[in-house]
Structures are given as C-alpha cells and as structure tokens.
Amino acid sequence: MREKREILQRKIYDENGKLQYTIIPNYKKTDYFMSKDEIRFYKVLILIVNEIKKMYNINLQIFSQVAINRIIKQNNQREKELEKDIFCRSLDFVLYDLNKDEIFCCIELDGIEHKNNIEKIEKDRILDNALKNIYKLIRINVSEKYEITEIINKIIK
C-alpha cells in the first residue's frame, strides 16, 4: 500500500547516532493563512480602521478568518443541515468595537468565483441569510485598488 500523506519524515536517532525509527506526522502547516487577495485587502483595512478611529472615534479591531460558529449559534435544532452549511465556514474579516465590546460588522471579500460559481453563490446566500438581522455583513469585491472612502461609508452606515 502506497503512503498517501505527503512524506515529511523526522528521523529519530539514539545516543550513538544510530537510526531508531522514523516519524511521519499526520499534519503539516498550510501553504498560506489568507489568500493573496485577503492579505492585500487586510493591509487596506488597517488604513480604513485607523481613519474610522480618527473621523468617528470608533476603536475597531480587525479579526481575520473568524469561525462562524464563534459568533452565531443555531436557534432551530430541527434544521440540522444549517449546521453543516454554516458552522464549518469562516468569515474573512470581523471588525470588533473595543469601546462597546461587540462586533461592529463582518466583511466578506468576494472574488470572481463568487459571481460565476453556482456553489459559491449558494453558500453566499446561506451566509447572508444566517447573519441577516444579527450582524451587518459587508461584501467587498476583490480589486487591484480599493476606494477607501467608499469602504468607510459602507462600514459606518
């Protein structure tokens, strides 16, 4: 039987330098924590949060890759399929108001696949419905250049 895991062997030697055994870990680190688009937007979001603090005296903290099950919980136990559709996902960014100790808004960064992929469109619809009336969800289209004032207005309004 061929090993399906990527082999990242760690050799264990005894005190005489003789190989005792080899460990093949079950896990390895991922190639990236956030996509390149998310990292680029995150850097812009830092500027936006600083501007909001200056302009509106709202002290926001940015959290990224927030598990949805950390900010909402299921209210209808009969709808078990909701659990698998929502709670295994994460939000790209959550802005937390440090003055009020509450979530200010959630931000999803939408690439081209959010317009062309039927599965992504359906997952976005489910997420929109899950957060509706609980948290403000702002959708930002991936771009090479972001209009800071426009995004500030979306966050504040």
Salt bridges, closest charged atoms under 4 A:
GLU3 OE2 - ARG5 NE 2.55
GLU6 OE1 - LYS28 NZ 2.77
ASP37 OD1 - ARG40 NH2 2.99
GLU51 OE2 - LYS54 NZ 3.23
GLU83 OE1 - LYS80 NZ 3.56
ASP85 OD1 - LYS84 NZ 3.90
ASP110 OD1 - HIS114 ND1 3.41
ASP110 OD1 - ARG139 NH1 2.87
GLU113 OE2 - HIS114 NE2 3.72
GLU119 OE2 - LYS123 NZ 3.66
GLU122 OE2 - ARG125 NH2 2.43
ASP124 OD2 - HIS114 ND1 2.62
ASP124 OD1 - ARG139 NH2 3.62
ASP128 OD1 - ARG139 NH2 3.01
GLU144 OE2 - ARG40 NH2 3.86
